[in-house]
Amino acid sequence: QVQLVESGGGLVQPGGSLRLSCAASVSAFSINAMGWYRRAPGKQRELVAETLRGGGTNYAGSVKGRFTISRDNAKNTVRLQMNSLKAEDTAVYYCNARGRDVLGDYNYWGQGTQVTVSS
């Protein structure tokens, strides 16, 4: 069974930093995109940042310049470094991996980790 194991998150003051990590139990070669989404209270889930096959990245406009996503193919892990955090970054953050293997297309989600930015 595929697992996305998330770590990181927690409570931080505005302007602070946090790092999220996600390890996937799928073949790195099968992944087309891997990254992070978030759902804030009362809002829909939205893309935060993702890495793409070939090395490209996508970022939400609201986090550009503050968040950095990186992927370690050897460990099949993606990390999200979040700096200059704001109250509006408060949300549950979900790791996501999409790709294709011998069984077909897949789209997996982690269990979510809470990030709270508050003084």
Contact map, one row per residue, 1 for C-alpha under 8 A:
11100000000000000000000000000000000000000000000000000000000000000000000000000000000000000000000000000000000000000000000
11110000000000000000000111000000000000000000000000000000000000000000000000000000000000000000000000000000000100000000000
11111000000000000000000111000000000000000000000000000000000000000000000000000000000000000000000000000000000101000000000
01111100000000000000011110000000000000000000000000000000000000000000000000000000000000000000001100000000000111100000000
00111110000000000000011100000000000000000000000000000000000000000000000000000000000000000000000000000000000001100000000
00011111000000000001111000000000000000000000000000000000000000000000000000000000000000000000001000000000000001111000000
00001111100000000001110000000000000000000000000000000000000000000000000000000000000000000000000000000000000000001000000
00000111110000000111100000000000000000000000000000000000000000000000000000000000000000000000000000000000000000001000000
00000011111000000111000000000000000000000000000000000000000000000000000000000000000000000000000000000000000000001111000
00000001111100000100000000000000000000000000000000000000000000000000000000000000000000000000000000000000000000001111000
00000000111110000000000000000000000000000000000000000000000000000000000000000000000000000000000000000000000000000011110
00000000011111011100000000000000000000000000000000000000000000000000000000000000000000000000000000000000000000000011111
00000000001111110000000000000000000000000000000000000000000000000000000000000000000010000000000000000000000000000000111
00000000000111110000000000000000000000000000000000000000000000000000000000000000000111100000000000000000000000000000111
00000000000011111000000000000000000000000000000000000000000000000000000000000000001111000000000000000000000000000000000
00000000000111111100000000000000000000000000000000000000000000000000000000000000001110000000000000000000000000000000000
00000000000100111110000000000000000000000000000000000000000000000000000000000000111110000000000000000000000000000000000
00000001110100011111000000000000000000000000000000000000000000000000000000000000111000000000000000000000000000000000000
00000001100000001111100000000000000000000000000000000000000000000000000000000011110000000000000000000000000000000000000
00000111100000000111110000000000000000000000000000000000000000000000000000000011110000000000000000000000000000000000000
00000111000000000011111000000000000000000000000000000000000000000000000000001111000000000000000000000000000000000000000
00011110000000000001111100000000000000000000000000000000000000000000000000001110000000000000001000000000000000000000000
00011100000000000000111110000000000000000000000000000000000000000000000000111100000000000000000000000000000000000000000
01111000000000000000011111000000000000000000000000000000000000000000000000011000000000000000000010000000000000000000000
01110000000000000000001111100000000000000000000000000000000000000000000000010000000000000000000000000000000000000000000
01100000000000000000000111110110000000000000000000000000000000000000000000010000000000000000000000000000000000000000000
00000000000000000000000011111110000000000000000000000000000000000000000000010000000000000000000000000000000000000000000
00000000000000000000000001111110000000000000000000000000000000000000000010010000000000000000000000000000000000000000000
00000000000000000000000000111110000000000000000000000000000000000000000000000000000000000000000000000000000000000000000
00000000000000000000000001111111000000000000000000000000000000000000000000000000000000000000000000111000000000000000000
00000000000000000000000001111111110000000000000000001000000000000000000000000000000000000000000011110000000000000000000
00000000000000000000000000000111110000000000000000011000000000000000000000000000000000000000000011110000000000000000000
00000000000000000000000000000011111000000000000001111000000000000000000000000000000000000000000011100000000000000000000
00000000000000000000000000000011111100000000000001110000000000000000000000000100000000000000001111000000000000000000000
00000000000000000000000000000000111110000000000111100000000000000000100000000100000000000000001110000000000000000000000
00000000000000000000000000000000011111000000001111000000000000000000000000000001000000000000111100000000000000000000000
00000000000000000000000000000000001111100000111110000000000000000000000000000000000000000000111100000000000000000000000
00000000000000000000000000000000000111110000111100000000000000000000000000000000000000000011110000000000000000000000000
00000000000000000000000000000000000011111011110000000000000000000000000000000000000000000011100000000000000000000000000
00000000000000000000000000000000000001111111100000000000000000000000000000000000000000001111000000000000000000000000000
00000000000000000000000000000000000000111110000000000000000000000000000000000000000000000010000000000000000000000000000
00000000000000000000000000000000000000011111000000000000000000000000000000000000000000000000000000000000000000000000000
00000000000000000000000000000000000000111111100000000000000000000000000000000000000000000000000000000000000000000000000
00000000000000000000000000000000000000110111110000000000000000000000000000000000000000000000000000000000000000000000000
00000000000000000000000000000000000011110011111000000000000000000000000000000000000000000000000000000000000000000000000
00000000000000000000000000000000000011100001111100000000000000000000000000000000000000000000000000000000000000000000000
00000000000000000000000000000000000111000000111111000000001100000000000000000000000000000000000000000000000000000000000
00000000000000000000000000000000001111000000011111000000001100100000000000000000000000000000000000000000000000000000000
00000000000000000000000000000000001110000000001111100000111100000001100000000001000000000000000000000000000000000000000
00000000000000000000000000000000111100000000001111110000111000000000100000000000000000000000000000000000000000000000000
00000000000000000000000000000000111000000000000011111011110000000000111000000000000000000000000000000000000000000000000
00000000000000000000000000000001110000000000000001111111110000000000000000000000000000000000000000000000000000000000000
00000000000000000000000000000011100000000000000000111111000000000000000000000000000000000000000000000000000000000000000
00000000000000000000000000000000000000000000000000011111000000000000000000000000000000000000000000000000000000000000000
00000000000000000000000000000000000000000000000000111111100000000000000000000000000000000000000000000000000000000000000
00000000000000000000000000000000000000000000000000111111110000000000000000000000000000000000000000000000000000000000000
00000000000000000000000000000000000000000000000011110011111000000000100000000000000000000000000000000000000000000000000
00000000000000000000000000000000000000000000000011110001111100000000000000000000000000000000000000000000000000000000000
00000000000000000000000000000000000000000000001111000000111110110000000000000000000000000000000000000000000000000000000
00000000000000000000000000000000000000000000001110000000011111110000000000000000000000000000000000000000000000000000000
00000000000000000000000000000000000000000000000000000000001111110000000000000000000000000000000000000000000000000000000
00000000000000000000000000000000000000000000000000000000000111110000000000000000000000000000000000000000000000000000000
00000000000000000000000000000000000000000000000100000000001111111110000000000000000000000000000000000000000000000000000
00000000000000000000000000000000000000000000000000000000001111111110000000000000000000000000000000000000000000000000000
00000000000000000000000000000000000000000000000000000000000000111111000000000000000000000000000000000000000000000000000
00000000000000000000000000000000000000000000000000000000000000111111000000000000011110000000000000000000000000000000000
00000000000000000000000000000000000000000000000000000000000000111111100000000001111000000000000000000000000000000000000
00000000000000000000000000000000000000000000000010000000000000001111110000000001110000000000000000000000000000000000000
00000000000000000000000000000000001000000000000011100000100000000011111000000111100000000000000000000000000000000000000
00000000000000000000000000000000000000000000000000100000000000000001111100000111000000000000000000000000000000000000000
00000000000000000000000000000000000000000000000000100000000000000000111110011110000000000000000000000000000000000000000
00000000000000000000000000000000000000000000000000000000000000000000011111111100000000000000000000000000000000000000000
00000000000000000000000000010000000000000000000000000000000000000000001111111000000000000000000000000000000000000000000
00000000000000000000000000000000000000000000000000000000000000000000000111111000000000000000000000000000000000000000000
00000000000000000000001000000000000000000000000000000000000000000000000111111000000000000000000000000000000000000000000
00000000000000000000001111110000000000000000000000000000000000000000001111111100000000000000000000000000000000000000000
00000000000000000000111100000000000000000000000000000000000000000000001111111110000000000000000000000000000000000000000
00000000000000000000111000000000011000000000000000000000000000000000111100011111000000000000000000000000000000000000000
00000000000000000011110000000000000000000000000000000000000000000000111000001111100000000000000000000000000000000000000
00000000000000000011100000000000000100000000000010000000000000000011110000000111110000000000000000000000000000000000000
00000000000000001111000000000000000000000000000000000000000000000011100000000011111000000000000000000000000000000000000
00000000000000001111000000000000000000000000000000000000000000000111000000000001111110000000000000000000000000000000000
00000000000000111100000000000000000000000000000000000000000000000110000000000000111110000000000000000000000000000000000
00000000000001111000000000000000000000000000000000000000000000000100000000000000011111000000000000000000000000000000000
00000000000011111000000000000000000000000000000000000000000000000100000000000000011111101000000000000000000000000000100
00000000000001100000000000000000000000000000000000000000000000000000000000000000000111111100000000000000000000000000100
00000000000001000000000000000000000000000000000000000000000000000000000000000000000011111100000000000000000000000001110
00000000000000000000000000000000000000000000000000000000000000000000000000000000000001111100000000000000000000000000100
00000000000000000000000000000000000000010000000000000000000000000000000000000000000011111110000000000000000000000011100
00000000000000000000000000000000000000010000000000000000000000000000000000000000000001111111000000000000000000000111100
00000000000000000000000000000000000001111000000000000000000000000000000000000000000000001111100000000000000000000111000
00000000000000000000000000000000000001110000000000000000000000000000000000000000000000000111110000000000000000011110000
00000000000000000000000000000000000111100000000000000000000000000000000000000000000000000011111000000000000000011110000
00000000000000000000000000000000000111000000000000000000000000000000000000000000000000000001111100000000000011111000000
00010100000000000000010000000000011110000000000000000000000000000000000000000000000000000000111110000000000011110000000
00010000000000000000000000000000011110000000000000000000000000000000000000000000000000000000011111000000001111000000000
00000000000000000000000100000011111000000000000000000000000000000000000000000000000000000000001111100000011110000000000
00000000000000000000000000000011110000000000000000000000000000000000000000000000000000000000000111110000111100000000000
00000000000000000000000000000111100000000000000000000000000000000000000000000000000000000000000011111000111000000000000
00000000000000000000000000000111000000000000000000000000000000000000000000000000000000000000000001111111110000000000000
00000000000000000000000000000100000000000000000000000000000000000000000000000000000000000000000000111111110000000000000
00000000000000000000000000000000000000000000000000000000000000000000000000000000000000000000000000011111000000000000000
00000000000000000000000000000000000000000000000000000000000000000000000000000000000000000000000000011111100000000000000
00000000000000000000000000000000000000000000000000000000000000000000000000000000000000000000000000011111110000000000000
00000000000000000000000000000000000000000000000000000000000000000000000000000000000000000000000001111011111000000000000
00000000000000000000000000000000000000000000000000000000000000000000000000000000000000000000000011111001111100000000000
00000000000000000000000000000000000000000000000000000000000000000000000000000000000000000000000111100000111110000000000
01110000000000000000000000000000000000000000000000000000000000000000000000000000000000000000000111000000011111000000000
00010000000000000000000000000000000000000000000000000000000000000000000000000000000000000000011110000000001111100000000
00111100000000000000000000000000000000000000000000000000000000000000000000000000000000000000011100000000000111110000000
00011100000000000000000000000000000000000000000000000000000000000000000000000000000000000000011000000000000011111000000
00000100000000000000000000000000000000000000000000000000000000000000000000000000000000000001111000000000000001111100000
00000111110000000000000000000000000000000000000000000000000000000000000000000000000000000001110000000000000000111110000
00000000110000000000000000000000000000000000000000000000000000000000000000000000000000000111100000000000000000011111000
00000000111100000000000000000000000000000000000000000000000000000000000000000000000000001111100000000000000000001111100
00000000111100000000000000000000000000000000000000000000000000000000000000000000000000101110000000000000000000000111110
00000000001111000000000000000000000000000000000000000000000000000000000000000000000011111100000000000000000000000011111
00000000001111000000000000000000000000000000000000000000000000000000000000000000000000100000000000000000000000000001111
00000000000111000000000000000000000000000000000000000000000000000000000000000000000000000000000000000000000000000000111
